[in-house]
Amino acid sequence: MWEKIRVIFTIPELRQKIFLTLILLAVYRIGYQIPLPLIDTTKTASFFQGKGTMADFMNQVAMFSATNLEEATIFGLGIMPYISASIIFQLLGSVYPPLEKLQKEGESGRKKINEYTRYATVVLCLFQSWMYLRLYGGFFNPDVLVDGALPFSWSLLLVLTMTAGTTFLMWLGEQIDEYGIGNGISLLIMAGILARMPSAGVKIIQQVNEGGWQLGGGGKGQIGVETLLVLIVLFVAVIAGIVYITQGQRRIPTQSAKHVRGRRVYGGTRQYLPLRVNQAGVMPIIFASSLLLFPAMIFRWLKQVTDLDVIVFISDIFDRSADVSYTYNLLYVVLIYFFCYFWTAITFNPKDMADNLKKYGTFIPGYRPGRRTADYLEKVMVRITYVGAGFLAVVAIVPTIIIAAFHVDWNLASFYGGTSLLIAVSVAFDLVQKIDSHLVMRNYKGLIERG
């Protein structure tokens, strides 16, 4: 392995791409620490302590937006507006004919859609940054307030600052795509996730130290050394499962037709069509968790203003740390299955795939090109999506199980499953595969050994 890593840095072009990517990620982390002007950052983080569902919501959004919403910085919105705009255009591409036509125009259509996505990102940034400032309205420096409110000129400055911060992150991601290595936006999100790991590790070590490194811990909020060992084993097991399913494929054999050109015969080779088991990726978990957080926030607020038993019971259902969290987990699993099939139906079009196979003279043995092939591909995708959705459901509820069983903090438990771990592993594999392609192109062995 060390020899392979050494080989990576002996290739000038690849070495330059890696260093440039690291520099751009370092720029992102530096900007991540720059606070917004006029806001007292010493009070913002403490505001969310004890806020329950609100803090969970902020942590959930921050997990896949490459930011920390509890700290008012110039990158306070992170890359989430760009991700939201990309999802909107991807969904519209399946129902809005002009966008669907652009998607089929190849590189020129993709550039046009990317341009529209950037414009939509700026619009979303302006709206979200204004709402963000309303949330932090109580933390402004009193010296700049007029009649207890921030002047419009200062509000506009802060809105433009946060919009510029997200736009700069979007530009950083595009520079990594073009001149660095890996997917720029995904690497920014991964960097934000991994940056949380040291603090989570320090926190669990502190809990073990409070327990005196003894079996069973030393009291409430403390864990024993045997719990630490179980968490370490579980962490490795979850990563191994994610790697196994993420790389899992259903390979459908295909046969290309023979054709004669002059005296030579071309085609007739047997290949395979790979269909990913986890075709939907991490999107179902993002959609399901976000959808469950909204009723949790509403019923938590109702619980504070009324003491009706029904409201209290429903509020506990949507509280993943409560004793009845099994109901929350059941709803979570159902929504993950729904969004898995929903997202797969949007991103995977069996009819277009069957038409492309027919266009290039390729067919699936035993199935006629065209409609029969499309029906077969759809049937296969429905079956493997069921398996992929089950995998996502298990990964998603692992943090809630760890919280209930070991009574650890949610920020720590989130590294054992859910969105963060799935994103980190998926992006790491994508990065390794891109490095592998550079090595193989220069007749070196790849980082991943293949049988």
Secondary structure, 3 states (H helix, E strand, C coil): CHHHHHHHCCCHHHHHHHHHHHHHHHHHHHHHCCECCCECHHHHHHHCCCCCHHHHHHHHHHHCCCCCCCCCECCCCCCHHHHHHHHHHHHHCCCCHHHHHHHCCCHHHHHHHHHHHHHHHHHHHHHHHHHHHHHCHHHECHHHCECCECCHHHHHHHHHHHHHHHHHHHHHHHHHHHHCCCCHHHHHHHHHHHCCHHHHHHHHHHHHHHCCCCCCCCCCCCCCHHHHHHHHHHHHHHHHHHHHHHCCEEEEEEEECCEEECCEEECCCEEEEEEECCCCCCHHHHHHHHHHHHHHHHHHHHHHHCCCHHHHHHHHHCCCCCCCHHHHHHHHHHHHHHHHHHHHHHHCCHHHHHHHHHHCCEECCCCCCCHHHHHHHHHHHHHHHHHHHHHHHHHHHHHHHHHHHHCCCHHHHHHHCHHHHHHHHHHHHHHHHHHHHHHHHCCCCCCCCCC
